Amino acid sequence: MKKKVLSLVLASAMVVSLAACGNSSNDAPATDAPAAAPAETQAAPETQAPAETAAPETTEASGETTVAEGKIALVTDVGTIDDESFNQATWEGVKQYGDANGIEYTYYQPTEDSTEERINQIDLAVAEGATVVVLPGYLFGETLSEVQTTYPDVNFIAVDVSEGDMTAPIEPNAYACTFSEEQAGYLAGYAAVKDGYTKLGFLGGMAVPAVIRYGYGYVQGIDAAAQELGVDVEVKYTYGGQFYGDASITAKMESWYSEGTEIVFACGGGIYTSALEAALNYDGMIIGVDVDQRSVGEGNDYNPVLTSAMKGLTATVVDKLEGCFTGNWDSFGGQVENLGLADGDYLGLPTDGDSWAFETFTQDEYEELLAGIRDGSIVISNDTETQPEVSEQVTVSYID
């Protein structure tokens, strides 16, 4: 089926006194601020924050909550703040909560991919007043393990960081979560086959657990739909070894499309750009990841983005910031959680407006599928050590 488709060294005299979530201290940080400034800062609005987040401090005995003061900071993962993927989605959560509650926020972008540089940027954020720091991506595991004890009065929200990514147990001032990406991948693969696609591809970024889970769920969903429809399906499966597109990856994708591949699940930050370029050259389609990427396909003769396998990055950040600034940190601080559909709307396909671009797969079928995953009647493996089993109707070619 074809469709038109950064090193900051803190001075020894520096004293940082911060108000963490649930901490009664309101002292501003004392710092010899370095010349370097963060990439973007959003000042808090002049108006007062809503009453529910501006309650006065009270003693614990009163039973009322304490509201944190200070600034929210996000330190980016590999890539930029406008990557149409992971960084951008978590940043949107910070912006959404900060704007709604009159809290200043900013982001910091490391100058290289290293734990040392990520820690440097956190040092800078704390020195400049951050009391809550959001860390998006598994690469922050080692970083979180260190900074959580360096700054015990700062709260850290690490998204997509697992216990396995960390080198020390999580502390009470930190929270980390991962997602059941296999569920979102399953939804995308199932929906694509139900919509008529029988020659599919998977382009992963780096073979890290989250990307593997997306891909293996995708294959399982493809298999389930193929069995239901009684059709034979071919799947090409590869990793680019990076989270950005380049000429060599584009060339590989062009070879896939020229050989008949109809749709590719491009899973791994900016690597989607190679799949998108190749798809447009061959009237192919792609599936986006993490966020609704339908917009990246606009402005062409046709929109090649059929759907996206999403996880609730923005909503999760907003939820945890809300708990932090309203004195509810203790309900989740010190935990590492895995969030799936049984826990809430943390994964799914976009359903609003033009984002629903399926021709035959219906929203009623989608809701039925969601319900089956939530109640456990649909079982999806999240084993990243073993390739998923498929029926005789599905052929999966794992390509180096």
Secondary structure as UniProt FT lines:
FT   TURN            12..13
FT   TURN            21..22
FT   STRAND          40..42
FT   HELIX           51..53
FT   HELIX           60..62
FT   STRAND          71..75
FT   TURN            81..82
FT   HELIX           86..101
FT   STRAND          105..108
FT   HELIX           115..127
FT   TURN            128..129
FT   STRAND          130..136
FT   HELIX           138..140
FT   HELIX           141..150
FT   TURN            152..153
FT   STRAND          155..159
FT   HELIX           163..165
FT   TURN            172..173
FT   STRAND          174..179
FT   HELIX           181..194
FT   TURN            195..196
FT   STRAND          199..204
FT   HELIX           209..229
FT   STRAND          233..239
FT   HELIX           247..258
FT   TURN            259..260
FT   STRAND          263..267
FT   HELIX           272..281
FT   TURN            282..283
FT   STRAND          285..290
FT   HELIX           294..297
FT   TURN            298..299
FT   STRAND          305..311
FT   HELIX           313..325
FT   TURN            326..327
FT   HELIX           329..331
FT   TURN            332..334
FT   STRAND          336..339
FT   HELIX           341..343
FT   STRAND          347..348
FT   HELIX           353..355
FT   HELIX           363..375
FT   TURN            392..393
FT   STRAND          394..398
//
